[in-house]
């Protein structure tokens, strides 16, 4: 190297410092490979700090190379979107239009290494000031956390910042007891009653029910299956129909032979929503504000109270984790009153057994039971 290109060179253990056209550079080795990068400064102290940092990364096993300094938050989001796309993940449109929109506005083209926990807390403060709910902010930050983890797993970053989450106090606890459900069901138009029955019996999500095709229904053995990839968590599952649901589905099958969809409109097109009919029915039943999704929570409670093991209940409803299942297993005021009655009888020495509110047991259709 000529004297014009290099004015100073110093050895630092496994690394070295040298100057080129007034700018300091660092040179170091990792696994037999030499790395050189500019310190971006004419100050020797800046170069020393960069070399010390790189040598520390090499020794600790956290070195990912100079390229990590150039990775931006936008690069992380692009990789996250690509991960959704190549893996066929649901809610890609929601990810791009909703969750990433506010993150991109706040972080802009910041370097990924500059995103610290303090900056993330500043993002939370900004979104709260804009009126966003805790749950909404948490879903956005979950996307940010996932984006960092993908880059760490791929070796492009050496670590991800801690992403604190806000406490969610707006978790809904609505549910319908059997009398309330009967009132809403009676107010629903006939085409929607079977949709609600499946959701209230097995705890399936609205789109899982509306997306059913006859290919998924086996009336000979009395089962309905959700194929892997068709559910929110991607896992498939199969349930055995109750006698009443088996008879109802058999009747629907006889009357509808042209459409591949179980729930269809005139002409065979898939029925995609129930919101308008549900809103009218709940208002007529005096239960305005109850959501269709509350049927899922109600079903979980009914299944557990029917004495069905929780592992089986989770399989039926499609809950993969116990923590989420517990959020849906709501204890009602009636449950607590019955528990108090049991305690009262226990304290007085009464042997009388106070049964919990009766719930319908799941019956197998005759063919399935044989």
Beta strands, then each sheet from edge to edge (+ up, - down):
strand 1: 9-12
strand 2: 15-20
strand 3: 23-30
strand 4: 33-38
strand 5: 217-218
strand 6: 223-226
strand 7: 237-240
sheet 1: 1+ 2- 3+ 4-
sheet 2: 5+ 6- 7+
end
